Amino acid sequence: MKKQTLPCYEVFTRTDDTEKVHCTTFEKEKARRSYHLHRALGHNPGLRVDGQELTIAEADELMKKRGA
């Protein structure tokens, strides 16, 4: 049986000339909390999953709490 690998989530913000990574984790819930925290602070965070940057709509959908 092949081992499953966990996806790596990165929550980051980008300004004119710099990019700051706020959270790098394998836990989706931790990434979700960080993503929503920075959204609430008005930082417009981005999200990468395994190095692939997601669009805002994709990130919002992925980080949406299930059942909400």
C-alpha positions in Angstrom: 0.0 0.0 0.0 1.3 3.4 -1.0 1.8 6.0 1.8 -0.2 9.1 1.5 1.6 12.4 1.8 0.1 15.4 3.7 -0.3 18.6 1.8 1.7 21.6 3.0 -0.3 24.8 3.5 1.4 28.3 3.5 -0.5 31.4 4.4 1.3 34.5 3.2 0.8 38.2 2.4 2.5 40.1 -0.4 3.1 43.9 -0.5 4.8 45.9 -3.3 8.2 44.5 -2.9 8.1 41.8 -0.1 6.3 38.6 0.7 5.8 37.4 4.3 4.9 33.8 5.1 2.7 33.8 8.3 2.1 30.1 8.6 3.5 26.9 7.2 1.8 23.8 8.3 0.5 20.3 7.4 -2.6 20.9 9.4 -5.5 22.3 7.4 -7.3 23.6 10.6 -4.2 25.6 11.6 -3.9 27.1 8.1 -7.6 27.9 8.1 -7.4 29.8 11.4 -4.3 31.8 10.2 -6.0 32.6 6.9 -9.2 33.9 8.5 -7.2 35.8 11.1 -5.3 37.7 8.5 -8.4 38.2 6.4 -10.1 39.8 9.5 -7.0 42.1 10.0 -7.4 43.3 6.4 -4.1 41.8 5.2 -5.5 40.0 2.1 -3.6 36.8 2.6 -2.8 34.3 -0.1 -2.6 30.5 0.1 -0.3 27.9 -1.3 -0.8 24.2 -1.2 2.3 22.2 -1.9 3.9 25.2 -3.5 1.0 26.0 -5.9 -0.5 29.4 -5.3 -4.3 29.4 -5.2 -6.6 32.2 -6.5 -8.6 34.1 -3.9 -11.8 32.3 -4.8 -10.0 28.9 -4.5 -8.4 29.8 -1.2 -11.7 31.0 0.2 -13.5 27.8 -0.9 -10.7 25.6 0.6 -10.5 27.4 3.9 -14.3 27.6 4.3 -15.4 25.8 7.4 -17.5 22.7 6.5 -21.1 22.9 7.6 -21.1 26.7 7.7 
